[in-house]
Amino acid sequence: MLASHWIQRPEPDDTDTLVAPPGTQITPTAPTQPDRVEGTVLRFGPGVTAAVAHRTDRTLPTVPPAPAPPRRPMRRHALPALVLVCVIAFLAWQHLQPSVGVRTVSVAVRPTTVGCDGTADIVGLVTTNDRPGTLSYRWRRSDGTSSAVLQETVARGQRQARLHLLWTFQGKGHYRARAELRILTPTHRTVATHLTYDCP
């Protein structure tokens, strides 16, 4: 492969120029040819020009960094905040929701006259305000006995609650009995009824 070339010319002669004394006649002479002239020097092999010509730029293109995703701090806290709001709303709804209320209370017995060794079914009828809740009550009998505190759960939309007391009589005799229903919560109400036990 032919490489680049360069030409080397003879270096300038630094010899001092002689000056003739005044009055001396100088005859011009023909220019003197140099003994030899350096020609073109050829060099073979990879030269500077070939190296520069065949050099390729292998620098990889610069890739810009990926843009950072936008920060969304509100989305991270959205779900806990929503759950907290729902819990607060539910508690407030339970607190502000009116509970069951008692409008009327009545007691009836069937039969009103009980025969020998018979059982009377005493029914307390409680009318509510159509709200859910729990009624607490107790039965008291004229023979000196009373029941424990009992509870009746009222569902939403249930307007009435029926409370039963079964009173069984035994033996011979005639007895005028009284049964009393006491509503303890959500309000205090007391109602009573009478029945007769007759066994000759």
C-alpha positions as CSV (number, residue, x, y, z in Angstrom):
1,M,0.0,0.0,0.0
2,L,1.4,3.4,-1.0
3,A,1.7,5.6,2.0
4,S,2.0,9.3,2.2
5,H,5.1,11.0,0.7
6,W,7.2,13.9,1.5
7,I,9.9,16.0,-0.4
8,Q,13.2,16.9,1.2
9,R,14.8,19.9,-0.4
10,P,18.5,20.9,0.1
11,E,19.0,23.1,3.1
12,P,19.9,26.7,2.5
13,D,23.6,27.5,2.4
14,D,24.6,29.6,5.3
15,T,28.1,30.5,3.8
16,D,29.0,34.1,4.1
17,T,28.8,36.1,0.8
18,L,32.1,37.7,-0.3
19,V,31.9,41.4,-1.3
20,A,34.4,42.6,-4.0
21,P,36.6,45.7,-3.1
22,P,35.6,48.9,-4.7
23,G,36.8,49.3,-8.3
24,T,37.0,45.6,-9.0
25,Q,35.1,44.4,-12.1
26,I,33.0,41.4,-11.6
27,T,32.2,39.2,-14.6
28,P,28.9,37.4,-14.2
29,T,29.1,33.7,-14.5
30,A,26.4,31.0,-15.2
31,P,24.6,29.7,-12.2
32,T,26.2,26.6,-10.8
33,Q,24.1,23.5,-10.8
34,P,24.1,21.5,-7.6
35,D,25.9,18.1,-7.7
36,R,22.6,16.3,-7.1
37,V,19.0,17.0,-6.3
38,E,17.1,14.9,-3.7
39,G,14.0,13.5,-5.3
40,T,10.9,12.1,-3.9
41,V,11.3,9.6,-1.1
42,L,8.7,6.8,-1.1
43,R,7.8,4.9,2.0
44,F,5.8,1.6,2.2
45,G,3.7,0.4,5.0
46,P,1.0,1.9,7.1
47,G,1.6,5.6,7.2
48,V,0.0,8.4,9.2
49,T,-2.5,9.2,6.4
50,A,-3.6,5.6,6.1
51,A,-4.0,5.2,9.8
52,V,-6.0,8.4,10.0
53,A,-8.1,7.4,7.0
54,H,-9.0,4.0,8.3
55,R,-9.6,5.0,11.9
56,T,-13.2,4.7,13.0
57,D,-14.8,6.4,15.8
58,R,-16.0,3.7,18.1
59,T,-17.3,5.9,20.9
60,L,-20.8,4.7,21.8
61,P,-23.6,7.3,21.6
62,T,-24.5,8.9,24.9
63,V,-27.8,7.6,26.2
64,P,-29.6,10.1,28.3
65,P,-30.7,8.7,31.7
66,A,-34.3,7.6,32.0
67,P,-36.5,10.3,33.5
68,A,-37.4,9.6,37.1
69,P,-41.1,8.8,37.5
70,P,-43.1,11.7,38.9
71,R,-43.5,11.4,42.6
72,R,-47.1,10.9,43.8
73,P,-47.1,11.2,47.5
74,M,-50.8,11.6,47.7
75,R,-51.5,8.2,46.0
76,R,-49.5,6.5,48.7
77,H,-51.6,7.9,51.5
78,A,-55.0,7.8,49.6
79,L,-56.0,4.3,50.7
80,P,-55.2,4.7,54.5
81,A,-57.0,8.0,54.5
82,L,-60.1,6.5,52.8
83,V,-60.2,3.7,55.3
84,L,-59.9,6.1,58.2
85,V,-62.7,8.3,56.8
86,C,-64.9,5.2,56.4
87,V,-64.3,4.1,60.0
88,I,-65.0,7.5,61.4
89,A,-68.2,7.8,59.3
90,F,-69.4,4.4,60.5
91,L,-68.7,5.2,64.2
92,A,-70.5,8.5,63.8
93,W,-73.4,6.8,62.1
94,Q,-73.7,4.3,65.0
95,H,-73.4,7.1,67.6
96,L,-76.0,9.3,65.9
97,Q,-78.3,6.6,64.9
98,P,-81.3,6.5,67.3
99,S,-81.6,3.2,69.1
100,V,-84.8,1.2,69.8
101,G,-87.4,3.1,71.7
102,V,-90.5,1.8,73.5
103,R,-93.8,3.3,72.6
104,T,-96.4,1.2,74.3
105,V,-96.4,-1.9,76.6
106,S,-99.3,-4.1,77.3
107,V,-99.8,-7.6,79.0
108,A,-102.5,-10.2,78.2
109,V,-103.1,-13.7,79.6
110,R,-104.8,-16.8,78.1
111,P,-106.8,-18.3,79.6
112,T,-107.8,-15.8,82.3
113,T,-109.0,-18.7,84.4
114,V,-106.7,-21.7,84.9
115,G,-108.1,-25.1,85.9
116,C,-106.4,-27.8,88.0
117,D,-102.7,-28.2,87.2
118,G,-103.0,-25.9,84.3
119,T,-100.5,-23.4,82.8
120,A,-101.2,-19.8,81.9
121,D,-99.4,-18.1,79.0
122,I,-98.8,-14.5,79.8
123,V,-97.7,-12.3,76.9
124,G,-96.2,-8.9,77.1
125,L,-96.6,-6.9,73.9
126,V,-94.0,-4.1,73.4
127,T,-94.4,-1.6,70.5
128,T,-91.2,0.0,69.3
129,N,-90.1,2.9,67.1
130,D,-88.9,0.7,64.2
131,R,-85.2,1.0,65.3
132,P,-82.8,-1.8,66.1
133,G,-81.7,-2.5,69.6
134,T,-82.1,-4.6,72.7
135,L,-84.9,-4.6,75.3
136,S,-84.1,-5.6,78.9
137,Y,-87.0,-6.8,81.1
138,R,-88.0,-8.9,84.1
139,W,-91.1,-10.7,85.1
140,R,-92.5,-10.6,88.7
141,R,-95.2,-12.9,90.1
142,S,-97.6,-12.3,93.0
143,D,-96.3,-15.5,94.7
144,G,-93.0,-13.7,95.5
145,T,-90.9,-15.0,92.6
146,S,-89.2,-13.1,89.8
147,S,-87.2,-13.9,86.8
148,A,-83.7,-13.0,86.0
149,V,-83.0,-10.0,83.7
150,L,-83.9,-11.1,80.3
151,Q,-83.1,-9.5,76.9
152,E,-85.0,-9.3,73.6
153,T,-83.2,-8.2,70.4
154,V,-85.3,-6.1,68.1
155,A,-84.2,-5.8,64.4
156,R,-84.6,-2.8,62.2
157,G,-88.1,-2.6,60.9
158,Q,-89.5,-4.8,63.7
159,R,-92.4,-2.8,65.3
160,Q,-93.4,-5.3,68.0
161,A,-91.8,-7.6,70.4
162,R,-93.7,-10.4,72.2
163,L,-92.4,-11.4,75.7
164,H,-93.8,-14.7,77.1
165,L,-94.1,-16.0,80.7
166,L,-95.5,-19.5,81.3
167,W,-97.0,-19.9,84.8
168,T,-98.0,-23.4,85.9
169,F,-100.3,-24.1,88.9
170,Q,-100.8,-27.3,90.8
171,G,-103.0,-28.6,93.6
172,K,-106.5,-27.8,94.8
173,G,-107.6,-24.3,95.6
174,H,-108.7,-21.0,94.4
175,Y,-106.1,-18.3,93.9
176,R,-106.1,-14.8,92.4
177,A,-102.7,-14.3,90.7
178,R,-101.0,-11.2,89.4
179,A,-98.1,-11.1,86.8
180,E,-96.1,-8.0,86.3
181,L,-93.8,-7.0,83.4
182,R,-91.1,-4.5,84.0
183,I,-89.2,-3.0,81.1
184,L,-85.7,-1.9,82.3
185,T,-84.1,-0.6,79.1
186,P,-84.2,1.5,77.0
187,T,-86.9,3.0,79.3
188,H,-88.7,2.0,82.5
189,R,-92.2,0.8,82.0
190,T,-94.3,-1.5,84.3
191,V,-97.5,-3.2,83.4
192,A,-99.5,-6.0,85.1
193,T,-102.3,-8.4,84.5
194,H,-104.5,-10.7,86.6
195,L,-105.6,-14.3,86.3
196,T,-107.5,-16.8,88.4
197,Y,-106.6,-20.3,89.4
198,D,-109.6,-22.5,90.3
199,C,-109.3,-26.1,91.2
200,P,-112.1,-27.4,93.6
